[in-house]
Amino acid sequence: MKTFSKMLISHIEKKYKIEEFPFKSGDIINLLYQTKSHEKERPVSVDGIIIAIKNKETNKSFTIRQAIKGYFIDQKFFAHSPKIVKITRKNALSKKKSKLYYINSF
C-alpha cells in the first residue's frame, strides 16, 4: 500500500519524466536551458560532450564537459528537469568506456 507522499511524488514525476533518454556518453550536444538572472529567466546554450550519465529512474543526471577560453568546465544536469528547453545531438565519439573523465579535448 502506497502512502500519500509516495503517490504525490510519483504523480509529479510522471509530469516531467522522459520515457527514453536518447543520448549516451560520448555524444557532442547542444543544450538549451532556462536560468534565472536577477529577476528574469533567460535561455542559455551549452555546447559540450556528455562525459557521464548516472541512471536512477527519475533522478537520472548527466555531466557535460565544455571548453571555455581554453578551460574545461563540467556541469551536471538532471535529465527530467523542467528547466531544459531543448537538447540536440551534433556528433558522437567512438568510445570504449561509459565514463569519459579522461577526455581533455573534443
C-alpha positions in Angstrom: 0.0 0.0 0.0 1.4 3.4 -1.1 1.4 6.3 1.3 0.0 9.6 0.2 3.5 11.2 -0.1 4.7 8.4 -2.4 1.6 8.8 -4.6 2.1 12.5 -4.7 5.8 12.2 -5.7 5.0 9.6 -8.4 2.3 11.9 -9.8 4.7 14.8 -10.0 7.4 12.7 -11.6 5.1 11.5 -14.3 4.7 15.1 -15.5 8.4 15.7 -16.2 9.6 12.2 -17.0 11.1 11.5 -20.4 10.3 8.0 -21.5 13.6 7.4 -23.2 16.8 9.4 -22.9 18.2 9.1 -26.4 21.7 10.3 -25.6 24.8 8.3 -24.4 28.2 9.3 -23.1 30.5 10.4 -25.9 27.7 12.4 -27.7 28.5 16.0 -28.5 25.4 18.0 -27.8 23.9 21.5 -27.7 21.8 22.0 -24.6 19.4 25.0 -24.2 18.1 25.6 -20.6 16.5 28.4 -18.7 18.4 30.2 -16.0 17.4 32.9 -13.7 19.5 36.1 -13.7 18.3 38.9 -11.5 14.6 38.7 -11.8 14.2 37.4 -15.4 14.6 34.0 -16.9 16.7 33.7 -20.0 17.8 30.8 -22.2 21.5 29.7 -22.0 23.2 27.5 -24.6 25.8 24.9 -23.7 27.9 23.1 -26.2 29.8 20.1 -24.9 30.4 16.4 -24.7 28.5 14.1 -22.3 31.2 12.5 -20.2 28.9 10.6 -17.7 25.3 9.5 -17.2 24.0 8.3 -13.9 20.9 6.3 -14.1 18.5 6.4 -11.2 15.0 6.4 -12.8 13.6 9.9 -12.5 16.8 11.2 -10.8 18.8 10.5 -14.0 21.6 13.0 -14.4 24.3 13.7 -17.0 27.6 15.6 -16.9 28.6 17.8 -19.8 32.2 19.0 -20.3 32.5 22.2 -22.2 35.6 24.2 -23.2 35.5 28.0 -22.4 38.6 30.0 -23.4 40.9 27.0 -23.0 39.5 25.8 -19.7 37.2 22.8 -19.3 34.1 23.1 -17.1 31.9 20.2 -16.0 28.2 20.9 -15.5 25.6 18.4 -14.2 22.0 18.5 -15.3 19.0 16.4 -14.4 17.6 14.7 -17.5 14.0 15.2 -16.4 14.4 18.9 -15.4 11.7 21.3 -16.5 14.4 23.9 -17.0 15.8 22.1 -20.0 14.2 23.5 -23.1 16.0 21.6 -25.9 18.8 19.1 -26.4 20.2 18.5 -29.9 22.9 15.9 -30.8 25.7 17.3 -33.0 28.1 14.3 -33.3 29.2 11.2 -31.5 32.7 10.0 -30.4 33.8 6.4 -30.8 34.5 5.2 -27.2 35.0 2.1 -25.2 34.1 3.3 -21.7 30.9 4.7 -20.2 32.6 7.4 -18.0 34.8 9.7 -20.1 36.5 11.7 -17.4 39.9 11.3 -19.1 38.8 13.4 -22.2 40.5 16.8 -22.3 39.7 17.8 -25.8 37.0 17.2 -28.4 
